[in-house]
């Protein structure tokens, strides 16, 4: 990796935790304008399918905390 011109920092010099936080912060900044995030018809259909699956069995999935533990965070 090299220095990102917008950030003026060598990303590879950041710790893994700092890079994850940077990615989260970047994603959060995109979500402040949800209308600008477009999904394809296929993506929308998949989201609808997953939401319907959740409505039919809300206890089947894992919580965010369980996923973080499973991934070692």
N, C-alpha and C positions, 0 to 999 in steps of 0.2 A: 504494500500500500504506500501511498505517498500523500503529501500534503494536499488537502482539498483547498482549492483557491478561494472558496467562499468562507470557509471556516478559519483559514490561516493557521491550521494546526496539522501536524502529522498524525493522522488517525492511528497509525500503527504504534505510536508511542503511548496511546491510552490503554488502560487496563481493559480486560474483557468486560468487567462490570461497567466501566465508563462508556465503552462502545455500545453496550446494550442500552444504557440510559440515553445515549445520544440518539440511537435508533427509535427508542420510545418517544423521546421528545420531538423528533422529526415527525413521526407518525401522528402524535397528538396535535402538532401544528397543522397538519393536513386536515384533521377531523374538525377543526374549528370552522371550516367552510365545507360542510358535507355536500352541498349542491355541486361542488366542483369534482367530487369523486364519482366517476361514472362506472357502471358495471354493464357488461354485455347481457344480452337476453339469456344466454346459457348460464351465466353467473347468477342472474336474478332467479332463474328457475331452480338452480341448485340451492340458493339461499331459501327460497320458498319451501322446497322439499325438506330441508333441514329444520326449518321453523315448524313445519307441520309435524315432523317426526318428534320434535321436542314437545309440542302441545299434546301429542298422543301418549308420551311417556317421559315426563319431565325429570324423573329420578334416574333415568338410564345413563346420563352423561356424567362427567367429572366436573367438580368445581375448579375455579381458577387456582385456588390454594392447593388442591390435590395435584393439578397439572404441574405447578411450580415444584412441588416436592418430587414428583416423578422425574422431572427434568433436572433436579439437583440445584434449584435456585433457592 
